[in-house]
Amino acid sequence: MRALCWAGAEGLAVRRVPDPELRNAHDVIVRVRRSATCGADLALLAGAGPRLGVGDVLGHEFLGEVVEAGPEVRRHRVGDRVVVCSTVSCGGCWYCRRGLYSCCDNGSSTEAVVAEPPWGAPTGGCYGHPRSTGGFAGSHAEYVRVPYADVGAFAVPDGVDDDRAVFASDAAPTGWLGADLGGVGPGDVVAVWGAGAVGQLTALAAFMRGAERVVVVDRYDDRLRMAERTVGAETLHLGRTDVAAELRERSGGRGPDVCVEAAGESGTGTRPLTGRLGARSADTLAVREAVHACRKGGTVAVLGAATGFVDAFPLGAVLHKGLTVRSARQHGQRYIPRLLELMARDEVRTEHLATHRLPLEQGPVGYDLFRTRSDGCVRVVFTPQERARCR
C-alpha cells in the first residue's frame, strides 16, 4: 500500500509499505477515507521529541471503513464507517477503568519503556509516533491496523459526513479535554492561546459548558477571523495588543478564570536533556503567558504537544497566585461518542477546519502548507483512496 513516511532530515515521501495485518483477536483493519495533519506531527518532524525512524508512517487523526475484523471484535463489522481515537488504549487497565485512557498501561509497544527516564512511566500509544511512544503505523496511508478496536473505534452516524467526523478523532476531543481540565462552568471568562483547530474547538466546548466570555489569542489574522465567525469567540492579536492587560479589562480586572494553552508550540530548544528519548528543552511562551494572565485561584490547562523539559516556567506565579495547572494527552474515548451525537445534531461543526484537501501523493506539499500556515491553512486533510490527477 501507499503511505506518507518520514524520509530523514525532516523529509517526507510517499512510499510503498507492507499492508497491515491482524495481529490479535481484537484488531480491525481500516481502509482510510480521511486523515488529517496535526501540530504534534510537526514536533516530531522538528526533532523535538522521540526520534522517528526512516520509513515510519505519519498521521494519527483519521476515519475510514472496516475491511477486516478479528474474531473477538464485538462492536464493529466489515463495512462499518468508523472514526478512530488517536490514543491507543486497552480499556481494561487501572487507568482506562478510571477514564484516563491516554495513561493506559497496555497501549504502547514494549519499547515504550524508553519513556520512563524522562516521564517516570510509559503511557498510552499514539498512531504515527515512534516505537518509544506507541510504535503503531500512522494513518497517512491506505490502510491502518487498529488494536483494541472495541475501545478506540466508533461508528459514525449516517448523517455526519467524513470531513466533519474526522475531527472527532483527535482535535475535537482535545478541545473538550481543555475545557474539562479547566473546569469551565457557567459565567466563566476563558482565554485560549491558539486559534487553530484545537483552540477553536476548546472555545466551542467552553461556550457549551456555559462560559460567559471566551477570548482566543493568536498571531494569525485569518485564524482569528475564523474563530470569530465559526465559534463566536472574542479575539486578541498577539503582538498588537497587551494581552494580559486586555484580558484583565475583559474580566472585571481579575484575569480569566480559566486559561488554556492550545498553541501547540513545543520543544524547539537546542539543549538535549535526555538522550534516550531525544527530548529537548523548550521555552513555551504561551504557557508562561497563560500563567501570568490567569486570575488568582484560577486554572491553567496545557494541551500543547510538549515532549521534554521547559525552561523559565513561572512556578512562583503558580504558587503565589494559588493556580491549578492541569495537562493531559486527550482521553478521546471519554468524549467521542458524545461528540458524534453533537455532530449529528449539527451542534458541533468542524468541516471548516479542513481548509485544504489533498490526495496522499501530495503529502509533502500538505505538510509544508500546514507548517508554514500558508494560504490560510488550518488543517490539511488527505484522501488516501483518491489518486492525484497530475504528477
C-alpha positions as CSV (number, residue, x, y, z in Angstrom):
1,M,0.0,0.0,0.0
2,R,1.0,3.7,-0.3
3,A,1.9,5.7,2.8
4,L,3.4,9.0,3.8
5,C,6.7,8.2,5.5
6,W,9.5,10.1,7.2
7,A,12.4,10.0,4.8
8,G,15.1,11.5,7.1
9,A,16.3,15.1,7.7
10,E,12.7,16.3,8.1
11,G,11.9,15.0,4.6
12,L,8.7,13.2,3.7
13,A,7.9,10.8,0.9
14,V,5.1,8.7,-0.3
15,R,6.3,5.1,-0.4
16,R,5.1,1.5,-0.8
17,V,5.0,-0.2,2.6
18,P,3.6,-3.6,3.6
19,D,-0.2,-3.9,4.1
20,P,-1.2,-4.1,7.7
21,E,-2.4,-7.5,9.1
22,L,-4.4,-8.5,12.1
23,R,-2.1,-9.4,14.9
24,N,-4.6,-10.2,17.6
25,A,-8.2,-11.1,18.0
26,H,-9.3,-7.6,19.0
27,D,-7.8,-5.8,15.9
28,V,-9.6,-4.4,12.9
29,I,-8.1,-3.2,9.6
30,V,-9.5,0.2,8.5
31,R,-9.4,1.4,4.9
32,V,-8.6,5.1,5.4
33,R,-11.0,7.7,3.9
34,R,-9.8,10.8,5.6
35,S,-6.6,11.6,7.6
36,A,-5.7,15.0,9.0
37,T,-2.5,16.8,9.9
38,C,-1.8,17.8,13.5
39,G,0.6,20.0,15.3
40,A,2.0,17.1,17.2
41,D,3.4,15.8,13.9
42,L,5.4,19.0,13.4
43,A,7.1,18.5,16.8
44,L,8.2,15.0,15.7
45,L,9.5,16.3,12.3
46,A,11.4,19.0,14.1
47,G,13.2,16.5,16.3
48,A,11.6,18.0,19.5
49,G,10.6,14.6,20.8
50,P,11.1,10.9,20.3
51,R,13.1,10.2,17.2
52,L,11.4,9.0,14.1
53,G,12.9,6.2,12.1
54,V,13.3,6.4,8.3
55,G,10.2,4.8,6.8
56,D,7.9,5.5,9.8
57,V,4.4,6.2,8.7
58,L,3.0,9.5,10.0
59,G,-0.6,10.6,11.0
60,H,-3.0,9.9,13.8
61,E,-6.3,11.6,13.1
62,F,-8.4,9.5,10.8
63,L,-11.6,8.0,9.7
64,G,-12.3,5.0,7.5
65,E,-14.1,1.8,6.7
66,V,-13.6,-1.6,8.4
67,V,-12.4,-4.1,5.9
68,E,-11.3,-6.9,8.2
69,A,-12.1,-7.7,11.9
70,G,-10.6,-10.1,14.4
71,P,-12.8,-12.8,15.9
72,E,-13.1,-11.1,19.3
73,V,-14.3,-7.8,17.9
74,R,-17.9,-7.2,19.0
75,R,-18.8,-3.6,18.2
76,H,-17.7,-3.4,14.6
77,R,-18.3,-5.4,11.4
78,V,-16.8,-5.2,7.9
79,G,-18.3,-2.3,6.1
80,D,-18.8,0.0,9.1
81,R,-17.6,3.6,8.8
82,V,-15.6,4.4,11.9
83,V,-13.6,7.3,13.4
84,V,-10.6,6.1,15.4
85,C,-9.3,7.8,18.5
86,S,-5.7,8.8,18.1
87,T,-4.9,7.5,21.6
88,V,-4.4,3.7,21.7
89,S,-5.8,2.3,25.0
90,C,-6.7,-1.2,26.1
91,G,-9.9,-0.2,28.0
92,G,-9.3,-2.6,30.9
93,C,-6.3,-1.5,32.9
94,W,-6.4,0.6,36.1
95,Y,-6.1,3.9,34.2
96,C,-8.6,3.1,31.5
97,R,-11.2,2.0,34.0
98,R,-10.9,5.5,35.6
99,G,-11.2,7.3,32.2
100,L,-7.5,8.1,31.9
101,Y,-7.2,6.5,28.6
102,S,-4.0,8.2,27.4
103,C,-2.3,6.9,30.5
104,C,-3.0,3.3,29.6
105,D,-0.6,0.7,30.8
106,N,-1.1,-1.5,27.7
107,G,-1.5,1.0,24.8
108,S,2.2,1.1,23.7
109,S,4.7,-1.4,22.4
110,T,7.2,-2.9,24.8
111,E,9.7,-0.4,23.6
112,A,7.8,2.3,25.4
113,V,9.9,1.6,28.4
114,V,12.2,4.2,26.9
115,A,9.8,6.8,28.1
116,E,10.4,6.0,31.7
117,P,13.5,8.1,32.4
118,P,12.1,11.5,31.4
119,W,8.4,10.9,32.1
120,G,8.5,8.4,35.0
121,A,6.4,5.8,33.4
122,P,5.3,4.6,29.9
123,T,2.0,5.9,28.7
124,G,-0.7,5.0,26.1
125,G,0.3,4.9,22.5
126,C,-0.5,7.1,19.5
127,Y,-0.7,6.2,15.8
128,G,2.1,7.6,13.7
129,H,4.6,8.0,16.6
130,P,8.0,6.3,17.1
131,R,8.3,3.0,18.8
132,S,9.1,4.7,22.1
133,T,5.7,6.3,22.2
134,G,3.5,3.6,20.7
135,G,5.1,2.0,17.7
136,F,1.9,2.0,15.7
137,A,2.0,2.8,12.0
138,G,0.2,6.1,11.2
139,S,-2.9,7.0,9.4
140,H,-1.5,8.8,6.3
141,A,-1.8,5.5,4.4
142,E,-4.4,3.5,2.5
143,Y,-4.9,1.1,5.5
144,V,-4.3,1.1,9.2
145,R,-4.3,-1.7,11.8
146,V,-6.5,-0.6,14.8
147,P,-5.7,-2.5,18.0
148,Y,-8.3,-2.7,20.8
149,A,-10.9,-1.8,18.2
150,D,-13.9,-2.1,20.5
151,V,-12.3,0.6,22.7
152,G,-10.9,3.0,20.3
153,A,-13.0,2.9,17.1
154,F,-16.5,4.5,17.0
155,A,-19.3,4.1,14.4
156,V,-20.1,7.4,12.6
157,P,-23.8,8.3,12.4
158,D,-25.1,8.2,8.8
159,G,-25.9,12.0,8.8
160,V,-22.3,13.0,9.6
161,D,-20.0,13.4,6.6
162,D,-16.4,12.4,6.6
163,D,-14.9,16.0,6.7
164,R,-16.8,16.7,9.9
165,A,-16.4,13.3,11.6
166,V,-12.6,13.0,11.0
167,F,-12.0,15.8,13.6
168,A,-13.7,13.6,16.3
169,S,-10.6,11.5,16.2
170,D,-8.3,14.0,17.9
171,A,-8.9,17.8,17.6
172,A,-12.4,17.8,19.0
173,P,-11.8,15.6,22.0
174,T,-8.6,17.5,22.7
175,G,-10.6,20.7,22.8
176,W,-13.3,19.1,25.0
177,L,-10.5,17.9,27.3
178,G,-9.2,21.5,27.6
179,A,-12.5,22.8,28.8
180,D,-12.8,19.8,31.1
181,L,-9.4,20.2,32.6
182,G,-10.1,23.8,33.2
183,G,-13.4,23.0,34.9
184,V,-15.2,25.6,32.8
185,G,-18.6,26.5,34.2
186,P,-21.4,29.0,33.8
187,G,-20.3,32.6,33.9
188,D,-16.6,31.9,33.5
189,V,-14.3,34.0,31.4
190,V,-12.0,31.7,29.4
191,A,-8.8,32.6,27.5
192,V,-7.4,30.3,24.9
193,W,-4.0,30.6,23.4
194,G,-4.1,29.3,19.8
195,A,-6.7,29.8,17.1
196,G,-6.0,26.6,15.2
197,A,-8.3,23.6,15.2
198,V,-7.8,22.6,18.9
199,G,-8.0,26.2,20.1
200,Q,-11.3,26.8,18.2
201,L,-12.8,23.6,19.5
202,T,-11.7,24.4,23.0
203,A,-13.5,27.8,22.7
204,L,-16.6,26.0,21.4
205,A,-16.5,23.5,24.3
206,A,-16.2,26.3,26.8
207,F,-19.3,28.0,25.4
208,M,-21.2,24.8,25.5
209,R,-20.3,24.4,29.2
210,G,-21.7,27.9,29.9
211,A,-18.8,30.2,29.7
212,E,-19.8,33.9,29.6
213,R,-16.9,35.1,27.5
214,V,-14.2,33.2,25.5
215,V,-11.2,35.1,24.2
216,V,-8.9,33.5,21.7
217,V,-5.3,34.7,21.3
218,D,-3.2,34.2,18.2
219,R,-0.9,36.0,15.8
220,Y,-2.6,34.9,12.6
221,D,-5.4,37.2,11.4
222,D,-7.1,34.5,9.2
223,R,-7.4,32.1,12.1
224,L,-8.7,34.8,14.5
225,R,-11.4,35.7,11.9
226,M,-12.3,32.1,11.6
227,A,-12.7,31.8,15.4
228,E,-14.9,34.9,15.5
229,R,-17.0,33.6,12.6
230,T,-17.5,30.0,13.4
231,V,-17.3,29.9,17.2
232,G,-18.4,33.4,18.2
233,A,-15.2,34.0,20.3
234,E,-13.7,37.3,21.0
235,T,-10.1,37.6,19.7
236,L,-6.8,39.3,20.6
237,H,-3.9,39.6,18.2
238,L,-0.6,38.6,19.9
239,G,1.9,41.2,19.0
240,R,-0.6,44.1,18.5
241,T,-2.1,44.0,22.0
242,D,-1.0,43.9,25.6
243,V,-2.7,40.5,26.0
244,A,-2.6,40.3,29.8
245,A,-3.9,43.9,30.3
246,E,-6.7,43.4,27.8
247,L,-7.7,40.1,29.4
248,R,-7.9,41.8,32.8
249,E,-10.1,44.5,31.2
250,R,-12.5,41.9,29.9
251,S,-12.7,40.0,33.2
252,G,-13.5,42.7,35.8
253,G,-9.8,43.4,36.5
254,R,-9.1,39.9,37.8
255,G,-7.9,37.9,34.8
256,P,-9.6,34.9,33.2
257,D,-11.0,32.2,35.4
258,V,-9.5,29.6,33.0
259,C,-6.6,29.9,30.7
260,V,-6.0,27.1,28.1
261,E,-2.8,26.7,26.1
262,A,-3.7,25.2,22.8
263,A,-1.0,26.8,20.7
264,G,1.0,23.6,20.2
265,E,4.3,25.4,20.2
266,S,6.6,22.9,21.9
267,G,10.1,21.6,22.0
268,T,12.1,23.9,19.8
269,G,15.1,24.3,22.1
270,T,18.6,23.0,21.3
271,R,20.0,21.5,24.5
272,P,19.3,17.8,24.8
273,L,18.4,16.9,28.3
274,T,17.8,13.2,27.9
275,G,19.5,11.3,25.2
276,R,17.4,8.1,25.5
277,L,14.1,9.8,24.5
278,G,15.6,12.7,22.5
279,A,13.5,15.2,24.4
280,R,14.8,18.8,24.3
281,S,14.5,21.9,26.4
282,A,11.8,24.3,25.3
283,D,10.6,27.8,26.2
284,T,6.8,27.8,25.7
285,L,5.7,31.4,25.6
286,A,2.0,30.6,25.6
287,V,2.2,28.6,28.8
288,R,4.0,31.4,30.6
289,E,1.6,34.0,29.3
290,A,-1.4,31.9,30.5
291,V,0.1,31.5,34.0
292,H,0.7,35.3,34.3
293,A,-2.7,36.2,32.8
294,C,-4.9,33.8,34.9
295,R,-6.7,35.2,37.9
296,K,-5.7,34.3,41.4
297,G,-7.1,30.9,42.3
298,G,-7.8,30.1,38.6
299,T,-6.9,27.1,36.4
300,V,-4.4,26.8,33.6
301,A,-4.8,23.8,31.2
302,V,-1.9,22.8,28.9
303,L,-2.7,21.0,25.7
304,G,0.3,21.6,23.6
305,A,2.4,18.6,22.4
306,A,5.3,19.1,24.8
307,T,7.8,16.3,24.9
308,G,10.6,17.2,27.3
309,F,11.6,19.9,29.7
310,V,10.5,23.6,29.7
311,D,12.8,26.4,30.7
312,A,11.7,29.5,32.6
313,F,8.5,28.1,33.9
314,P,6.9,30.6,36.3
315,L,6.5,28.3,39.3
316,G,6.5,31.3,41.7
317,A,3.4,32.7,40.0
318,V,1.7,29.4,40.2
319,L,2.4,29.2,43.9
320,H,1.7,32.7,45.0
321,K,-1.5,33.1,42.8
322,G,-2.8,29.7,44.0
323,L,-3.2,28.4,40.5
324,T,-4.2,24.9,39.5
325,V,-2.2,23.7,36.4
326,R,-3.5,20.6,34.6
327,S,-2.5,18.8,31.5
328,A,-3.0,15.6,29.6
329,R,-3.0,14.0,26.2
330,Q,-6.6,13.6,25.1
331,H,-8.7,10.8,26.6
332,G,-10.8,10.7,23.5
333,Q,-12.7,7.5,24.4
334,R,-14.5,9.7,27.0
335,Y,-15.7,12.3,24.6
336,I,-16.0,10.8,21.1
337,P,-19.4,9.2,21.5
338,R,-20.9,12.5,22.7
339,L,-19.1,14.5,20.1
340,L,-20.6,12.3,17.3
341,E,-24.1,12.8,18.7
342,L,-23.5,16.6,18.7
343,M,-22.2,16.5,15.2
344,A,-25.2,14.5,14.1
345,R,-27.4,17.2,15.6
346,D,-25.4,19.9,13.8
347,E,-24.4,21.4,17.2
348,V,-20.7,20.8,16.5
349,R,-19.4,21.7,13.1
350,T,-15.8,21.0,12.2
351,E,-15.6,20.7,8.4
352,H,-14.4,24.3,8.1
353,L,-11.2,23.3,9.7
354,A,-10.3,21.2,6.7
355,T,-9.0,24.3,4.7
356,H,-7.1,22.1,2.3
357,R,-7.9,18.6,0.9
358,L,-5.2,16.8,-1.0
359,P,-4.5,13.3,-2.3
360,L,-1.9,11.3,-0.4
361,E,0.7,11.8,-3.1
362,Q,0.8,15.4,-2.2
363,G,1.5,14.7,1.4
364,P,4.9,16.6,1.5
365,V,3.1,19.6,0.0
366,G,0.4,19.4,2.5
367,Y,2.8,19.4,5.4
368,D,4.6,22.3,4.0
369,L,1.4,24.3,3.9
370,F,0.5,23.2,7.4
371,R,3.9,24.0,8.8
372,T,4.1,27.5,7.3
373,R,0.4,28.2,7.6
374,S,0.4,29.3,4.0
375,D,-2.7,30.1,2.1
376,G,-4.8,30.3,5.3
377,C,-4.1,26.6,6.1
378,V,-5.6,25.4,9.4
379,R,-5.6,21.7,8.7
380,V,-4.8,19.6,5.6
381,V,-7.0,16.5,5.1
382,F,-5.6,13.7,2.9
383,T,-7.8,11.3,0.9
384,P,-5.6,8.2,0.5
385,Q,-8.1,6.4,-1.7
386,E,-8.0,9.2,-4.3
387,R,-5.2,9.5,-6.7
388,A,-3.6,12.7,-7.8
389,R,-4.8,13.7,-11.3
390,C,-1.3,15.0,-12.3
391,R,2.2,14.2,-11.0
